[in-house]
């Protein structure tokens, strides 16, 4: 997988489903996979065309979120 096709983030574990639902609402602009649920680590699969749009959506979420 190319580097620009994956975004790794960390959220509070209680917000994992929230992030997944947001991506579903955007018609799967990015597909969320839980890497480590206890730590809130997620991988969002994107395309090179949607990378920046998904990154912007994630940055604007009203929750604590860290790009890793």
C-alpha positions in Angstrom: 0.0 0.0 0.0 1.3 3.4 -0.9 2.0 5.9 1.9 -0.6 8.4 0.7 -3.3 5.7 0.7 -3.4 5.3 4.5 -4.0 7.7 7.3 -3.2 6.5 10.8 -4.9 8.2 13.7 -5.5 7.8 17.4 -8.7 8.8 19.2 -10.3 8.0 22.5 -11.5 4.4 22.3 -15.1 5.6 22.9 -14.9 7.6 19.7 -13.9 4.8 17.4 -17.5 4.1 16.2 -18.1 7.9 15.8 -15.2 8.2 13.4 -16.4 5.1 11.5 -19.9 6.5 11.2 -18.6 9.9 9.9 -16.7 8.1 7.1 -19.8 6.0 6.3 -21.7 9.3 6.1 -19.2 10.5 3.5 -20.0 7.5 1.4 -16.9 5.7 2.4 -14.5 8.4 1.3 -12.2 6.6 3.6 -12.6 3.1 5.1 -11.9 2.8 8.8 -10.1 -0.2 10.2 -9.4 -0.6 14.0 -5.8 -1.3 14.6 -5.8 -1.4 18.4 -9.2 -0.7 20.0 -7.9 -0.4 23.5 -5.6 2.4 22.5 -8.0 4.0 19.9 -5.6 3.4 17.0 -7.3 3.5 13.6 -6.2 3.2 10.0 -8.2 5.0 7.4 -7.8 3.7 3.9 -8.1 6.4 1.2 -7.1 6.9 -2.4 -4.5 9.3 -3.5 -7.4 11.5 -4.8 -9.3 11.5 -1.5 -6.3 11.7 0.9 -6.4 15.4 1.5 -10.2 15.6 1.7 -10.3 12.9 4.3 -7.5 14.5 6.3 -9.4 17.8 6.3 -12.6 16.0 7.5 -10.7 14.3 10.3 -9.0 17.6 11.4 -12.4 19.3 11.8 -14.0 16.6 13.9 -15.1 17.9 17.3 -13.1 15.3 19.2 -9.5 14.7 20.3 -7.7 13.1 17.4 -4.0 12.6 16.8 -2.3 11.8 13.5 0.3 9.1 14.0 
